[in-house]
């Protein structure tokens, strides 16, 4: 599979989601047809080949949108939702069904966000996750977690291993989540706090505060400086040295942090994704940051 082809497809899917978001949010079948099926096919799961993909795969707990097969053996169950529908409420049932059917993996998606789980692990942390709101090149690499040869290989368990544990003690406090696993829906309540790798934490009240305070901490701790190039997403700068997009248009809601400017006009999904992009851009792991979500 040429990576250039996968990259081109991801950019196409991003355009489709941007142009037809309203219709996709109203229709799970349309989301599957327009966003999910093309990506599965590009990753080696031919949705038109019953030897590889069985639509509406039935288990003891009901039907699942896809069963991914290898030589007649069930490899993974895939749950597909309409665009922007919450995913986490379905994870428990998906993993129970995967274990019952002997599937090694369970995947869940709304066509925009993807999470892959190992059925053998008791944890509900995904072993891989990606969000098409991110930079296409980064998404391209992350999407390889679902590439058929990789998923079937004997080294898949190692290639998709959980990230190194954060430097802080996760403790038992309710509501804290790794930034790497925060994928809010459009209208989710904003977080209430963020904790950094040095264990310091601050209260926040909005989603946009997530990338802002991440940037502030990275800059103050000298992980992020003016030599790093801007981050561009869908022809708009996420963070740059001047509050101006590549087109020349000024930022709609410019927010300054030290020598940097952030575009503040992003919804919850993009704010969480942008915070991860900024952390990765600085060479750190988003799993080392925690976010406290509200009930």
N, C-alpha and C positions, 0 to 999 in steps of 0.2 A: 504494500500500500504506500504509494508516494505521499510523503508528508505534505507536499505542496497541494495535493488534491484535498487532503483533510483540512488544511488551512483555508483553502478556497471555500469549502463547504461550510465551515464554521462562520466565515464572514457572510455567506449567503443566509444562513440560519439567523444570524444576528439582524440582518436587514429585514427578513421576513417577520421576525418577532417585533421589531420596531414599527413596521408598517401596518401589521395586522393584529397588534396586541389586543384590541378590544374584542375582535371576533374569536381569537384564540382563548381568551379568558372565559368565553361563553360556551366553548365546545371542546370537550375532551377528545372526541374523534378527530376534529380538525387539528388539534395540537399534535396528536399522534401522527397524522398524515403529513403535516407540514414540517414538524420539528424533530420528532422522535425517529420515525422510520428512516429518513435520509441519513441520520447519524449512525444508526445501527448498521445500515447497509455499508456505509463507508468504513466502518470498523470491522467488517468481515462477517456480519450477521445478516445474511440476505433474507429479508422479510418475505420474499417470494419463494423461498425454498423450504418446504415443510421438513426437510431433513435437518435444517439448522434453526428455524424459528417456527414455533407453534403459537398462533394467536389464540387468545382466550384459553390459555392453558389451565386445566382444571386440577385442583388439589382437593383434599378433604375439607378445606376451609373456604372453597369457592373458586371463582375464575380469576386468573391473573392475565394482564394484558399480553404478556409474552412469556413463553418458555424458550430458553436458549439451549440448544442441544448439541452434543458431539457424539457421533456414532451411536445414536439412540439413547444416550445418557443425558439426563437433565443437568445442565451446568449452572444455570441461573434462572431465577424468576424475576421478571421486571414489572413493576407497577408504574403506570403512567397516569398523570393527572392533567387537568386543564391548566393552562398557563397561570402562574401565581397562586395556585391552590396550595395550602400547607401540606408539607410532606411528613413531618415527624409523627403525626397521629397514626400513620399507617405502618410505621417501621416495625413495631412489635408483631403485628399480625403477619407482615411479610416474612420476618425471620422465622416465626413459628411454622409457616407454610413451607419455607425453604428446608427447614430441618425435617419436617414430616415427609417431604418428597425426595430428600436426599440431595437437593441442590447445594452446591458449594457456596453459592453467592446469592444475594438478593440485591436488586438495584431499584431505585425509586427516582422518578423524575417528573417535572412539570414541563419538560421540553426545554427549559432554560437552566434549571439547576439539576444536577445529577449527584446522587450519593450511592456508593457501592459498599455493601456490607459483606463480611465473611460470616456465613451461617454457623460455623463452628465456634465462633467467639461469643462469649456471654455479654461482652460490652456492646453498647449501642452506639459506639463511636464508629463512623464510617472509616473504612480502610482507604478510601479514595473519594474525593469530592471535587467538583468543579462547577463553575458558574459562567454561562456564556456572556454575562455582563462584563467579564474580564477582557484583558487584551487577547486578541485572537491567537497570537503566537503562544502565550502562556496556556490558554485553554487547549490548544492543539496538543501540547505536551501532556497536560493532565488527562485529556480524553483517552490517551493511549492505555489508561487503566482498563478500559473496556474493549481494547483491541483483541480480537479473537485469539490469535496466536499467543499473546501474552497471558490471557486469562486461562488458556489451556495448558500453558507450559508448567513444568515442574518447579520453576523458580518463581511462579506468580506470587506465592505466599511471601517470599522474600522481597520481590520487587514492589509489592503493595503493602509492605509492613507498616505498622502504625508509626507515626513520627516519634522522634525522641521525646521523652517526657520533659515538660517545661522545667525551668530552673526553680520555680516556686512550688510550694507544697499546695496541691489542689484542695486538701482539706475536705470537709464534709458540708460546707455551706451550700444551702439550697439556692439555686438560681444562677450559679456561675457556670459559664461555658467557655471553651476555647474559642478564640476568634476564628480559628481555622474551620470551625464547625457552625458558625453563626450564619444562617441563611434565612433572613426574615422575609415574610410575605409583605405585600405592598402596604398594608394598613396595620402591621403589628405595632404594639406599644413600644416606645423607645426604651433603650437600656437605661439603667440607673447608675452604673459605675463601670469603670475599666481598670484593670490591674496590669501593670507592666512587668517585664521580666525581672526587674530588680525588686519586685514585691510591693512597690509603691502603688497606690491606687487613688483615683479621684472620682467624685460624683459627676455624672453627666445627666442631661435631661432631654437630649435630642439625638436622632440618628446621625446628623451631620457632625455632632461633637466627636463621633468615633474617629473618622479620619483626621479631624482637626487635632485632637489630643494625642493621637498616635504620632502625627507629624511633629507636634511640639516636643514630645518626649524624645523622639529619634534625633531631633535637632539639638536639644539641650544635652543629650548624652553623646553627641558627636557621631551618631550613626548615619546622619543624613546631612549633606552639605550642598552648596551651590554648584558643585561640579557634576552632580547627577543630572541627566537630561530630563525634560518634562515627561510626564506620563500622559499619553493620549488615548482616549476611549471614544470610539464612534465619532471621530473628527472633532472631539472636544477635549481640551486639557483637563485632567483631574487635578494636577498640581504643576506649577510652572514658576518661573522667576518673575513673570509679569502677568497681570490679570487679563490675558488676551488669548483667545482661541486661535488655532492655526489659520482659520479663515480671516482673522483680523477683528472679529466680533469681540467685544468686551465680555468678561464674565458677567453672568446674570446676577449672581450673588457672591461677589468677591470676599474671601475671608483670608486675612493675612496672618501667617505664623512665621515669626522671624523674617528671613529674607524670601519666604515662599508665599505664593498665592494659591488658594484652593477654590475651586468652583463649588459654591454651596447649594446649587440648584440640582440636587439629586434626591431620589426617594430612598426609602429604607434599604431596598435591595442593593442599590448602587453604593450607598454609604458603607455598608458592611464590606462589599466587594472592593471598593476603593481603599478602605483601610488595609485590607490584605495586600492589595497591589503595592501600596506605599511601603508596607513592611518588607515585602519581598524585594522591592526596588532597592531598599537599603541593605539587603543581604541578610535579613533576619527571618526567622520562622514565625508565621502567625500563630502557631500552636503555643508559643511562649507568652502570648497575651491572653488575658481572660476578660470576658464581658459578663456583667450581671444583668440578666434579663428580668423584666417584671412579670408577675403572674398574669 
